[in-house]
Amino acid sequence: MANNGVLQPSRYILDLAGKPRPISAGKPIARRPDYAKQLEQFMIEQSNPSAGRSKISVARVAGKTGTPERIVQGVQRNDGWYVFFAPTPDGRSHTVVTVRIELGESSADAVNLANTLVAPILKQRNYLGSF
């Protein structure tokens, strides 16, 4: 997990009525920072297997796929999602992306979209570094 298991506050509102809003401290969500590092390493390995193709070709990222089930008009359906993160090129922060395809049936389409469309744009615009 990015930030050693510390959830960073939202930065959607940077100022209110022309006055800058203070940045809140992050909230620890992992019992121990080394647990967060272990999970991060697992996510790096999951997205960049030693045998086979990396999920994101333009960068070494930490990520996880998912296929949640839900009921749509009485029928069980799947959504496909892929979430990934990587340090920014300057190493000061992380870029986090989630691609969710409703009624996508599997995560493969979400991974494909993240790899072919989203990640290359982030890399080109200097938002996406690599582990």
BANU-975470 format. One line per field, with one value per residue: residue number from 1; x, y, z of N, C-alpha, C in turn; residue in one letter. Coordinates in Angstrom, 3 decimals. Example, Ala and Ser with C-alpha at 12.3 -4.5 7.8 and 13.67 -1.06 7.14 Angstrom:
BEGIN
papa c(1;2)
n.xx c(13.190;12.850)
n.yy c(-5.690;-2.250)
n.zz c(7.800;7.080)
ca.xx c(12.300;13.670)
ca.yy c(-4.500;-1.060)
ca.zz c(7.800;7.140)
c.xx c(13.200;12.900)
c.yy c(-3.300;0.030)
c.zz c(7.800;7.870)
lumse c(A;S)
***
This chain:
BEGIN
papa c(1;2;3;4;5;6;7;8;9;10;11;12;13;14;15;16;17;18;19;20;21;22;23;24;25;26;27;28;29;30;31;32;33;34;35;36;37;38;39;40;41;42;43;44;45;46;47;48;49;50;51;52;53;54;55;56;57;58;59;60;61;62;63;64;65;66;67;68;69;70;71;72;73;74;75;76;77;78;79;80;81;82;83;84;85;86;87;88;89;90;91;92;93;94;95;96;97;98;99;100;101;102;103;104;105;106;107;108;109;110;111;112;113;114;115;116;117;118;119;120;121;122;123;124;125;126;127;128;129;130;131)
n.xx c(0.845;0.457;2.256;3.113;0.976;-0.613;-3.480;-4.096;-5.436;-8.364;-8.018;-9.800;-11.004;-9.273;-9.227;-11.459;-13.863;-11.882;-9.885;-7.099;-7.325;-6.297;-4.029;-4.935;-3.641;-2.488;-4.237;-3.434;-3.893;-2.982;-1.900;0.796;3.540;5.187;3.465;1.974;3.972;4.490;2.050;2.074;4.281;3.256;1.220;2.741;4.076;1.839;0.969;3.129;4.191;6.709;6.824;5.363;3.275;3.453;0.858;0.594;2.206;3.876;5.005;6.256;4.038;1.987;-0.730;-4.152;-6.629;-10.200;-13.427;-16.286;-19.475;-22.913;-26.458;-28.485;-31.400;-32.592;-30.835;-27.780;-24.789;-21.496;-19.005;-16.059;-12.885;-9.847;-7.313;-4.561;-1.333;1.487;4.686;5.062;7.009;8.879;9.009;7.771;5.161;2.253;0.557;-2.708;-4.975;-8.184;-9.960;-13.102;-15.431;-18.671;-20.854;-19.004;-18.191;-15.617;-12.322;-10.482;-11.035;-10.926;-8.238;-7.032;-7.972;-6.811;-4.118;-3.778;-4.869;-5.207;-2.806;-0.648;-1.244;-1.028;1.691;2.872;2.144;3.644;2.823;3.085;5.322;7.572;7.930)
n.yy c(-1.166;2.205;4.946;3.816;2.597;4.693;6.524;9.079;12.407;13.747;15.975;17.568;20.037;22.838;25.477;27.646;29.956;31.675;31.350;29.475;25.991;24.063;21.291;18.175;15.749;12.478;9.308;6.512;3.249;0.727;-1.763;-2.073;-0.506;-2.247;-4.265;-2.985;-2.610;-5.281;-5.978;-4.168;-5.187;-7.692;-6.825;-5.630;-7.888;-9.321;-7.815;-7.841;-10.472;-13.041;-14.970;-14.608;-11.923;-8.475;-6.577;-3.834;-2.306;-0.074;0.683;-0.415;-1.459;-1.538;-3.588;-4.827;-7.106;-7.566;-9.115;-8.355;-9.586;-8.904;-8.247;-7.614;-6.437;-8.786;-10.727;-12.417;-10.753;-9.805;-7.352;-5.907;-5.034;-3.146;-2.035;0.087;1.328;3.544;5.048;8.590;10.114;11.857;10.797;11.853;11.331;9.239;7.881;6.843;4.589;3.505;1.286;0.499;-1.644;-1.828;-4.577;-6.070;-8.659;-9.866;-9.155;-8.794;-7.044;-4.569;-4.486;-4.509;-2.047;-0.260;-0.757;-0.206;2.325;4.141;4.074;4.656;7.362;8.619;8.134;9.532;12.140;12.547;11.612;9.063;6.926;4.299;1.204)
n.zz c(0.000;-0.729;0.757;3.174;4.555;5.400;5.098;2.943;3.246;1.576;-1.176;-2.509;-2.035;-2.129;-1.434;0.369;-0.091;-0.980;0.877;1.831;2.536;5.310;5.172;6.183;8.521;7.600;7.971;9.808;8.547;8.570;10.822;11.284;9.663;8.156;7.378;5.424;3.508;2.824;1.629;-0.492;-1.925;-2.645;-4.382;-6.394;-7.396;-8.282;-10.419;-12.060;-13.022;-12.597;-14.521;-17.551;-18.811;-17.917;-16.358;-16.841;-19.365;-19.715;-17.326;-14.147;-11.885;-8.869;-8.335;-8.414;-9.420;-9.799;-9.562;-8.786;-7.724;-8.374;-8.156;-10.883;-11.980;-11.021;-11.917;-11.509;-11.948;-13.122;-12.405;-13.745;-12.523;-12.123;-10.116;-9.727;-8.669;-8.628;-7.983;-8.485;-11.135;-9.907;-7.392;-5.154;-4.538;-5.127;-7.926;-8.348;-9.772;-10.758;-12.697;-13.604;-14.977;-15.480;-15.505;-16.843;-16.784;-16.382;-15.044;-17.030;-19.208;-17.928;-17.138;-19.668;-20.730;-18.897;-19.443;-22.229;-22.721;-20.433;-18.722;-20.607;-21.253;-18.740;-18.266;-20.413;-19.739;-17.536;-14.988;-14.098;-12.677;-11.876;-10.062)
ca.xx c(0.000;1.210;2.386;3.366;-0.262;-1.260;-4.466;-3.942;-6.727;-8.851;-7.579;-10.753;-11.220;-7.984;-9.513;-12.876;-14.113;-10.620;-8.935;-6.549;-7.703;-5.121;-3.951;-5.047;-2.675;-2.978;-4.755;-2.876;-4.905;-2.307;-1.409;2.240;3.967;5.756;2.344;1.656;5.043;4.275;0.916;2.551;5.117;2.335;0.528;3.736;4.260;0.603;0.857;4.357;4.601;8.028;6.534;4.190;3.265;3.009;-0.469;0.812;3.457;4.716;5.564;6.124;3.046;1.371;-2.140;-4.992;-7.857;-11.359;-14.659;-17.380;-20.782;-24.076;-27.721;-29.009;-32.733;-32.835;-29.852;-26.426;-23.855;-20.168;-18.293;-14.627;-12.117;-8.410;-6.776;-3.108;-0.656;2.940;5.197;5.210;8.408;9.745;9.044;7.179;3.764;1.834;-0.627;-3.585;-5.995;-9.130;-10.786;-14.211;-16.347;-19.904;-21.338;-17.872;-18.058;-14.328;-11.397;-9.573;-11.291;-10.440;-6.776;-6.713;-8.208;-5.775;-2.828;-3.688;-5.346;-5.006;-1.402;0.200;-1.518;-0.417;3.138;3.184;1.954;4.574;2.167;3.299;6.687;7.655;8.584)
ca.yy c(0.000;3.443;5.797;3.000;2.290;5.909;7.044;10.522;13.104;14.251;17.327;18.097;21.462;23.425;26.717;27.878;31.407;32.368;31.092;28.116;24.997;23.330;19.881;17.307;14.651;11.193;8.405;5.157;2.202;-0.560;-1.884;-1.848;-0.105;-3.354;-4.971;-2.252;-2.909;-6.646;-5.937;-3.479;-6.128;-8.666;-6.179;-5.478;-9.215;-9.726;-7.088;-8.041;-11.839;-13.430;-15.684;-14.016;-10.521;-7.493;-6.029;-2.502;-2.466;1.133;0.930;-1.485;-0.924;-2.432;-3.592;-5.973;-7.242;-8.037;-9.372;-8.423;-10.032;-8.174;-8.617;-6.570;-6.830;-10.165;-11.632;-12.242;-10.258;-9.435;-6.172;-6.165;-3.861;-3.235;-0.863;0.040;2.552;3.593;6.359;9.586;10.116;12.562;10.030;12.589;10.964;8.078;8.001;5.694;4.498;2.397;1.122;-0.412;-1.816;-2.437;-5.691;-6.442;-10.107;-10.240;-8.033;-8.718;-5.831;-3.438;-4.509;-4.111;-0.606;0.420;-0.929;0.364;3.701;4.994;4.150;5.416;8.797;9.053;8.108;10.630;13.421;12.546;11.289;7.656;6.404;2.841;0.600)
ca.zz c(0.000;-0.805;1.950;4.368;5.265;5.897;4.157;2.799;3.209;0.295;-1.524;-3.478;-1.753;-1.788;-0.709;0.599;-0.073;-1.193;1.958;1.716;3.543;5.793;4.800;7.359;8.631;7.131;9.002;9.682;8.373;8.770;12.203;11.253;8.313;7.393;6.752;4.199;2.543;2.349;0.717;-1.692;-2.673;-3.248;-5.502;-7.468;-7.983;-8.950;-11.681;-12.837;-12.684;-13.100;-15.766;-18.185;-19.208;-16.930;-16.657;-17.398;-20.108;-19.725;-15.996;-13.139;-10.953;-7.892;-8.685;-8.068;-10.198;-9.054;-10.301;-7.813;-8.204;-7.869;-8.795;-11.759;-12.431;-10.638;-12.507;-10.979;-12.969;-12.634;-12.878;-13.783;-12.152;-11.891;-9.429;-9.679;-8.276;-8.802;-7.599;-9.545;-11.574;-8.958;-6.160;-4.036;-4.353;-5.908;-8.770;-8.127;-10.824;-10.736;-13.892;-13.307;-16.101;-15.004;-16.317;-17.679;-16.665;-15.797;-14.893;-18.183;-19.984;-17.141;-17.256;-21.038;-20.850;-18.109;-20.117;-23.573;-22.813;-19.258;-18.294;-21.536;-21.123;-17.483;-18.470;-21.324;-19.038;-16.414;-13.735;-13.758;-12.620;-11.839;-8.899)
c.xx c(0.890;1.256;2.529;2.117;-0.961;-2.182;-4.364;-5.312;-7.076;-8.354;-8.528;-11.003;-9.898;-8.140;-11.019;-13.064;-12.800;-9.571;-8.419;-6.998;-6.445;-5.193;-3.966;-3.939;-3.317;-3.429;-4.149;-3.998;-4.296;-1.780;0.081;2.642;4.548;4.659;1.979;2.705;4.885;3.128;1.314;3.384;4.264;1.662;1.482;3.925;3.026;0.480;2.059;4.894;5.974;7.896;5.271;4.344;2.794;1.663;-0.371;2.186;4.387;5.361;5.397;5.248;2.676;-0.118;-2.847;-6.245;-8.990;-12.554;-15.802;-18.689;-21.870;-25.306;-28.229;-30.319;-32.971;-31.846;-28.478;-25.481;-22.527;-19.752;-16.820;-13.887;-10.643;-7.991;-5.260;-2.557;0.834;3.414;5.178;6.683;9.357;9.820;8.406;5.785;3.507;0.638;-1.412;-4.703;-6.898;-9.918;-11.845;-15.126;-17.567;-20.393;-20.260;-17.553;-16.717;-13.442;-10.499;-9.787;-10.798;-8.917;-6.368;-6.879;-7.149;-4.431;-2.730;-4.068;-4.911;-3.524;-0.519;-0.012;-0.880;1.102;3.583;3.102;2.762;3.902;2.555;4.767;6.626;8.307;9.874)
c.yy c(1.228;4.142;5.012;2.755;3.490;6.440;8.559;11.192;13.556;15.665;17.938;19.585;22.034;24.766;26.900;29.375;32.192;32.141;29.658;27.227;24.284;21.870;19.057;16.262;13.373;10.323;7.016;4.121;0.801;-0.613;-1.604;-1.477;-1.260;-4.229;-4.309;-2.536;-4.321;-6.688;-5.250;-4.431;-7.201;-8.073;-5.927;-6.813;-9.664;-9.045;-7.265;-9.444;-12.175;-14.228;-15.083;-12.526;-9.621;-6.919;-4.631;-2.510;-1.260;1.429;-0.304;-0.918;-1.978;-2.422;-4.858;-5.947;-7.684;-8.218;-9.493;-8.842;-9.144;-8.640;-7.414;-7.080;-8.324;-11.175;-11.357;-11.865;-9.909;-8.089;-6.572;-4.906;-4.195;-1.933;-1.016;1.373;2.392;4.955;7.315;9.604;10.827;11.856;10.705;12.104;9.657;8.469;6.711;5.729;3.306;2.416;0.084;-0.455;-2.555;-3.458;-6.154;-7.922;-10.563;-9.005;-7.846;-7.454;-4.583;-3.347;-4.024;-2.604;0.188;0.377;-0.174;1.838;4.575;5.167;4.895;6.936;9.344;9.111;9.299;11.987;13.512;12.391;9.902;7.299;4.896;2.390;-0.039)
c.zz c(0.000;0.545;3.244;5.209;5.862;4.801;4.120;2.707;1.800;0.067;-2.560;-3.265;-1.278;-1.095;-0.635;0.776;-0.161;-0.115;1.834;2.870;4.016;5.341;6.077;7.352;8.096;8.292;8.796;9.559;8.471;10.203;12.300;9.830;7.498;6.778;5.425;3.128;1.979;1.338;-0.588;-2.549;-3.351;-4.486;-6.678;-8.176;-8.760;-10.315;-12.597;-12.563;-13.278;-14.398;-16.352;-18.388;-18.071;-17.339;-17.280;-18.063;-20.008;-18.375;-15.129;-12.026;-9.912;-8.186;-8.271;-8.925;-9.289;-9.963;-9.296;-8.470;-7.608;-8.640;-9.586;-12.345;-12.220;-11.183;-11.900;-12.107;-12.316;-13.209;-12.925;-13.382;-12.003;-11.236;-9.425;-9.202;-8.508;-8.335;-8.789;-9.950;-10.608;-7.601;-4.957;-3.667;-5.095;-6.766;-8.610;-9.162;-10.552;-12.037;-13.531;-14.518;-15.574;-16.016;-17.291;-17.663;-16.103;-15.713;-16.110;-19.011;-19.253;-17.219;-18.644;-21.237;-20.087;-18.836;-21.435;-23.650;-21.634;-18.917;-19.295;-21.461;-19.850;-17.598;-19.326;-20.631;-17.746;-15.046;-13.218;-13.829;-12.560;-10.538;-9.345)
lumse c(M;A;N;N;G;V;L;Q;P;S;R;Y;I;L;D;L;A;G;K;P;R;P;I;S;A;G;K;P;I;A;R;R;P;D;Y;A;K;Q;L;E;Q;F;M;I;E;Q;S;N;P;S;A;G;R;S;K;I;S;V;A;R;V;A;G;K;T;G;T;P;E;R;I;V;Q;G;V;Q;R;N;D;G;W;Y;V;F;F;A;P;T;P;D;G;R;S;H;T;V;V;T;V;R;I;E;L;G;E;S;S;A;D;A;V;N;L;A;N;T;L;V;A;P;I;L;K;Q;R;N;Y;L;G;S;F)
***
